[in-house]
Amino acid sequence: MLPEAVISGKVDDEDGSPVSESRVMMVRYSVSNNDWQQVASVFTNDRGEYRFGKLLPGRYWLQVQPGSHLSQWDPRYITAYHPGPPAEPDSPALSLAIGQQVSSLNFRLRREEGRQVRGRVIWPAGIATPPKTLRMQSGEPGGPFVVNRTVNLAPNGTFAERHVSPGSYRLSLELRDNPNLPPAQAAYRQIQVADADIDGVVLEVKPLTGQDVAGTLATDAGMKPDGFQVVLNCLGSKVFPAQPDSHGDFVAHGVPPGTCQVRLKEPDGRYALLPQVRFGDAPAIRRDMIQLDDQPTSLLHITVPPPRISLHGSVKGADNRPLTDGLVALWGGTAERYGRGSTLADGGFTVEVPLPGEYHVYIVNDVLLSRLLDGPGYLKEHARDYPPVTVVEGQNPPLELVYSGK
C-alpha cells in the first residue's frame, strides 16, 4: 500500500470569515485518455474547512465555488482556483508526491463587480407554464471546470443578470415533456462578456425536431470507409447510426441538441480505440464528444486510428531481479502518441503505441503510481530518465530495460 496523500485547508470570505457549504473540486488531466477527469468533490464545514484524503501522486487543480449562503448574501463573490484555472494540460498545477501532506491550502474568496447581461426569452403562445429560469454556463463543455448559474426570468420573459465576470457563456433554456427524454422545445445562445454590459440578448424557444449531422470518415490506404459505421450516442436520447459511403461521406438524421459521443464501429463489430474527432475547425469538446445546439452544424471529421504497434520487453531492477507489478510507458510528446503496460512476474511487458517514431521511456515500480505516468508535467520532467527508443512499423526488437529508481 502506498502512503496516503492528503490536501486540506480552509475557505474564507473577503473579510476573513469562514465560508460553509463551499464546493471544493479537484481535477486532473489524463494523457492516456486525453481527457480531463474529476478526482473528488467536497463541501466545506461550518468552520470553512475541507479535506481530501487517500490521494494518489499526480498533478491536480482545485476550484472553489462560493457556497449558496455566501452567493445569496453577496452575488459578487466569484469562483477561485489553485494554482490557477488550467488553460492547458501542462498549465502550472499542484504536484502531489507519494504520501505528501499538504495542509493550510487556504482560499480567500473575493468580490468582483462584473457586468450585467440583459435580455428576454420568447416562448410559444399558449404555453401552459412559462419557465421561470434559464441556465448560464461558463467554461468549455467537457473542459476541466464548468460552472452553471441560474438566471431568474420575469413573468414577461425578461432577465437582468448582474455581476457576470468576463468570459464566454452559453445560455440555454430547455422544456421537457418527460424529464428522461430530450427537450421538446429549447433555445440556446452563446455570448461573450468583456468590459461592458450586454443588452438585447434574445432567446426564442422553438420546437426541436432534430437535425442532420453530416461528416467525412478518413481511413488509411487499403481500409474502406464504407466498412465502418459511425454512431452518435447522445446523452438522454437514443443512438443515431450513419453509414459512410465509399468516399467516407455520411449523414446521421434527426439528431437532437445536446452532448453526443462519437463512436466508430469497425468492420468486425468492435468499436475503434480513440478515433480522432473534429467538429468544423475545432476539435471535439472532450476526446470524442461533440456539443449540438439548435443551429446548423459544422461538418464532422473522423479519422480512423491506425493499427497499433505492439512492443514487447522486460524490466529488471538494479539487483538483476525482474520488476514485478511495475508499469512501463512510452510517450511521443502528445496524447495521441502514448501507450503503457504493466510488468508480469517475470518482468515481461507489452506496450501498444499508435504511430512509429521516437518515444521517451518511463518506468515506475508500482501500478498504483499510474497517475504519475498520466500527467504531461511529469512526462516532460522525466523525459530523459531513460534513453529514448525508436518505434518502426511492423516488428520491433524486444526492449530490455533496467529500472533506475528515479
C-alpha positions in Angstrom: 0.0 0.0 0.0 1.2 3.5 -0.9 1.2 6.1 1.9 -1.9 8.3 1.8 -1.5 11.8 0.4 -3.8 14.5 1.8 -4.8 18.0 0.9 -6.6 20.2 3.4 -7.4 23.8 4.1 -9.9 26.5 4.7 -12.1 28.8 2.7 -12.8 32.4 4.0 -14.7 35.3 2.5 -13.0 38.7 1.7 -13.4 39.8 5.4 -11.7 36.6 6.8 -14.9 34.9 8.0 -15.2 31.1 7.3 -17.4 30.1 4.4 -19.5 27.0 4.8 -21.1 24.9 2.1 -18.5 26.0 -0.5 -17.8 23.3 -3.1 -14.2 22.4 -3.5 -13.4 20.3 -6.5 -10.2 18.6 -7.7 -9.5 17.7 -11.4 -6.5 16.1 -13.2 -5.6 15.6 -16.8 -5.2 12.1 -18.2 -2.7 11.7 -21.1 -3.8 8.1 -21.6 -7.4 9.1 -22.0 -6.7 12.6 -23.5 -9.3 13.9 -21.1 -10.0 16.0 -18.0 -11.2 13.9 -15.0 -12.8 15.0 -11.8 -11.0 13.3 -8.9 -13.1 14.3 -5.9 -15.5 17.0 -4.7 -16.3 18.0 -1.1 -18.1 20.8 0.7 -16.7 23.0 3.5 -18.0 22.5 7.0 -19.3 25.3 9.3 -15.7 26.3 10.0 -14.9 26.6 6.3 -12.6 23.6 6.4 -12.2 20.9 3.7 -10.1 17.8 3.3 -9.2 15.4 0.5 -7.7 12.1 1.6 -6.4 8.8 0.0 -4.9 10.7 -2.9 -2.5 9.2 -5.4 0.5 11.1 -6.6 0.0 13.3 -9.7 -0.8 16.9 -10.9 -4.0 18.5 -9.6 -6.0 21.7 -9.9 -8.5 22.9 -7.3 -11.6 25.0 -7.8 -13.7 26.6 -5.0 -17.3 27.8 -5.7 -18.8 30.2 -3.2 -21.4 28.5 -1.1 -25.1 29.1 -1.6 -25.4 31.2 1.6 -22.5 33.4 0.5 -23.7 33.8 -3.1 -27.2 34.8 -1.9 -25.8 37.2 0.6 -23.4 38.8 -1.9 -23.5 37.6 -5.5 -20.3 39.4 -6.4 -18.2 36.6 -5.0 -16.5 34.7 -7.7 -15.0 31.2 -8.2 -11.4 30.7 -7.1 -8.7 28.3 -8.3 -5.4 26.9 -7.2 -2.8 27.4 -8.5 -4.9 29.0 -11.3 -7.5 28.0 -13.9 -6.0 25.3 -16.1 -6.0 26.6 -19.6 -4.0 23.7 -20.9 -3.0 20.2 -19.6 0.6 21.5 -18.9 -0.6 24.6 -17.1 1.0 25.1 -13.6 -0.5 22.6 -11.2 -0.3 21.3 -7.7 2.2 18.4 -7.9 1.5 15.8 -5.2 4.1 13.3 -4.2 3.7 9.9 -2.6 2.3 10.3 0.9 2.6 14.1 0.8 0.6 16.1 3.4 -0.5 19.5 2.1 -2.2 21.4 4.8 -3.3 25.0 5.1 -4.1 25.2 1.4 -6.4 28.1 2.1 -8.6 30.2 -0.2 -9.7 33.8 0.4 -12.7 34.4 -1.9 -13.0 37.8 -3.4 -15.7 40.0 -4.9 -15.9 41.2 -8.4 -18.4 43.7 -9.7 -18.6 42.2 -13.2 -21.0 43.2 -15.9 -24.7 43.0 -16.4 -26.4 40.8 -19.1 -29.9 41.8 -20.0 -32.4 40.2 -22.5 -35.6 38.3 -22.9 -36.9 34.9 -23.7 -39.6 34.4 -26.3 -41.7 31.3 -25.9 -44.5 29.9 -28.0 -48.0 31.2 -27.5 -50.3 29.1 -25.3 -47.5 27.6 -23.2 -49.1 26.2 -20.0 -46.4 27.1 -17.5 -43.9 29.7 -18.7 -40.3 28.9 -17.5 -39.0 30.8 -14.5 -35.3 30.4 -15.1 -32.6 29.8 -17.7 -29.1 28.4 -17.3 -25.9 30.3 -17.9 -22.8 28.1 -18.3 -19.2 29.2 -18.3 -16.3 27.0 -19.3 -16.0 24.7 -22.3 -18.3 21.6 -22.1 -16.0 18.7 -21.3 -13.3 21.1 -20.0 -11.7 20.9 -16.6 -14.2 23.2 -14.8 -17.8 24.0 -15.9 -19.7 26.4 -13.8 -23.5 26.8 -14.0 -25.6 29.6 -12.7 -29.3 30.1 -12.6 -30.8 33.2 -14.2 -34.3 34.2 -13.0 -36.9 35.2 -15.5 -39.6 37.8 -15.0 -43.2 36.8 -15.9 -42.8 38.5 -19.3 -39.6 36.6 -20.0 -37.1 39.4 -19.4 -34.0 38.9 -17.4 -31.1 41.0 -16.0 -28.2 39.1 -14.6 -25.7 41.2 -12.6 -22.1 40.6 -11.6 -21.2 38.5 -14.6 -17.4 38.1 -14.9 -15.7 38.5 -18.3 -15.7 35.3 -20.3 -17.6 33.1 -22.7 -21.1 31.9 -21.6 -23.7 29.5 -23.1 -27.3 30.5 -22.3 -29.8 27.6 -22.5 -33.5 27.0 -21.8 -35.0 23.6 -22.3 -38.6 22.5 -22.0 -39.2 18.8 -21.5 -42.4 16.8 -21.7 -40.6 14.0 -19.9 -37.5 14.5 -17.7 -36.0 11.3 -19.0 -36.3 12.4 -22.7 -34.5 15.1 -24.7 -36.2 18.6 -24.6 -39.2 19.0 -26.8 -38.5 22.8 -27.1 -35.4 24.8 -26.4 -33.4 27.9 -27.0 -29.6 28.4 -27.0 -27.3 31.4 -27.3 -23.6 31.9 -26.9 -22.4 35.3 -25.6 -19.0 36.9 -24.8 -18.8 39.2 -21.8 -16.0 41.7 -22.0 -15.6 45.2 -20.4 -19.2 46.5 -21.0 -22.8 45.5 -20.1 -24.7 43.5 -22.7 -28.2 44.4 -23.8 -30.7 42.9 -26.1 -29.9 39.2 -25.7 -32.9 37.2 -27.2 -33.6 33.5 -26.8 -36.5 32.2 -28.8 -37.9 28.9 -27.7 -38.7 26.6 -30.6 -39.8 23.0 -31.1 -36.8 20.7 -31.6 -37.2 18.2 -34.4 -33.6 17.1 -34.6 -31.1 17.9 -37.4 -28.8 16.2 -39.8 -25.2 15.8 -38.8 -23.0 15.3 -41.9 -19.4 14.4 -42.0 -16.5 12.5 -43.5 -14.6 9.5 -42.4 -10.9 9.2 -43.3 -9.1 5.9 -43.3 -5.6 4.6 -44.1 -4.9 3.3 -47.6 -6.3 -0.2 -48.0 -9.1 0.4 -45.5 -12.6 1.0 -47.0 -14.6 3.7 -45.2 -17.9 2.0 -46.1 -16.9 -1.0 -44.0 -17.2 1.2 -40.8 -20.3 2.6 -39.1 -20.4 6.0 -37.4 -22.5 6.0 -34.2 -23.7 9.1 -32.3 -24.6 8.2 -28.8 -26.5 11.2 -27.4 -27.0 11.6 -23.7 -30.6 11.2 -22.6 -31.5 10.1 -26.1 -31.2 7.1 -28.5 -28.3 6.1 -30.7 -28.0 7.6 -34.2 -26.1 5.5 -36.6 -24.7 6.6 -40.0 -23.2 4.5 -42.8 -20.3 6.1 -44.7 -20.2 5.6 -48.5 -17.2 4.6 -50.5 -15.8 8.2 -50.3 -16.3 8.3 -46.5 -19.2 10.7 -46.6 -22.1 10.1 -44.1 -25.2 11.7 -42.6 -26.9 11.0 -39.2 -30.5 12.1 -39.4 -32.7 13.6 -36.7 -30.0 14.2 -34.0 -31.4 16.4 -31.2 -29.4 19.2 -29.5 -27.2 18.1 -26.6 -23.9 16.3 -25.9 -23.2 13.3 -28.1 -20.4 10.7 -28.0 -18.9 9.9 -31.4 -18.1 6.2 -31.7 -16.8 4.2 -34.7 -17.7 0.6 -35.2 -15.1 -1.4 -37.1 -16.0 -4.0 -39.8 -15.6 -6.8 -37.2 -18.2 -5.2 -35.0 -15.8 -3.8 -32.4 -15.5 -0.2 -31.5 -12.3 1.6 -32.7 -10.0 2.9 -30.0 -10.0 6.7 -29.6 -11.0 7.9 -33.1 -9.8 11.4 -33.8 -12.8 13.7 -34.0 -13.0 17.3 -35.2 -16.2 19.4 -35.4 -15.7 22.0 -38.1 -12.3 23.7 -37.5 -12.3 22.8 -33.7 -11.5 19.5 -32.0 -14.2 17.6 -30.1 -15.0 19.2 -26.7 -13.7 16.1 -24.9 -11.8 13.4 -26.8 -14.8 12.0 -28.7 -17.7 14.2 -27.5 -19.5 17.0 -29.5 -22.0 19.7 -28.5 -25.0 20.3 -30.7 -27.2 23.4 -30.5 -30.3 24.3 -32.4 -28.3 25.9 -35.2 -27.0 24.2 -38.4 -24.0 22.1 -37.6 -20.4 22.1 -38.9 -19.0 19.1 -40.7 -17.9 16.3 -38.5 -14.4 14.9 -39.4 -13.5 11.5 -38.1 -10.1 9.8 -38.6 -9.7 6.1 -38.1 -6.8 5.4 -35.8 -4.2 3.2 -37.5 -3.5 -0.3 -36.2 -1.4 0.0 -33.0 2.2 -1.2 -32.9 3.0 -3.8 -30.2 6.3 -3.7 -28.4 7.5 -6.4 -26.0 10.2 -6.4 -23.5 11.2 -7.0 -19.9 12.4 -4.9 -16.9 14.9 -5.7 -14.3 15.9 -3.9 -11.1 19.4 -2.8 -10.2 19.7 -6.2 -8.4 19.0 -8.0 -11.7 15.7 -9.3 -10.4 12.5 -8.9 -12.6 10.5 -5.9 -11.8 7.0 -7.2 -10.9 3.8 -5.2 -10.8 5.5 -2.2 -12.3 4.4 0.0 -15.2 6.2 0.9 -18.4 5.0 3.8 -20.6 6.1 5.2 -23.9 5.3 8.8 -24.8 6.0 10.6 -28.1 5.2 14.1 -26.9 1.4 14.2 -27.4 -1.6 12.3 -26.0 -2.1 10.7 -29.4 1.4 9.1 -29.2 1.2 7.2 -25.9 1.0 3.7 -24.6 1.7 1.8 -21.4 1.6 -1.7 -19.9 2.2 -3.5 -16.6 5.0 -5.9 -15.9 4.3 -9.5 -15.1 6.0 -11.9 -12.6 9.0 -12.4 -14.9 9.3 -8.6 -15.6 7.8 -9.0 -19.1 5.5 -6.4 -20.6 3.7 -5.4 -23.7 3.1 -1.8 -24.7 1.0 -0.7 -27.7 1.6 2.7 -29.4 -0.4 4.2 -32.3 2.3 5.5 -34.5 6.0 4.9 -35.4 8.6 7.5 -34.3 10.8 8.3 -31.3 9.3 7.7 -27.8 10.5 8.6 -24.3 10.6 5.7 -21.8 9.1 5.8 -18.3 9.1 3.1 -15.5 7.5 3.1 -12.1 7.8 0.2 -9.7 4.1 0.1 -8.6 1.0 0.1 -10.8 -0.7 2.4 -8.2 1.7 5.1 -9.4 0.0 5.1 -12.8 -1.2 8.7 -12.4 2.4 9.8 -12.4 2.7 8.4 -15.9 -0.6 10.1 -16.9 0.3 13.7 -16.4 2.1 15.8 -19.1 4.1 17.7 -16.5 5.7 14.5 -15.1 6.3 13.1 -18.6 8.2 16.3 -19.6 10.2 16.4 -16.4 11.3 12.8 -16.6 11.7 12.5 -20.4 15.5 11.9 -20.0 15.4 9.3 -17.2 15.9 6.6 -19.8 17.3 6.5 -23.4 14.5 7.1 -26.0 13.5 4.3 -28.3 12.6 4.4 -32.0 9.5 2.5 -33.0 9.0 1.3 -36.5 6.0 -0.2 -38.3 5.8 -3.9 -38.1 8.2 -6.0 -35.9 10.3 -4.2 -33.3 13.2 -5.8 -31.3 12.5 -6.5 -27.6 13.1 -3.7 -25.1 15.5 -4.8 -22.3 15.1 -2.2 -19.6 16.7 -1.6 -16.2 14.7 0.2 -13.6 16.8 3.1 -12.2 14.6 4.0 -9.3 14.0 7.6 -10.5 
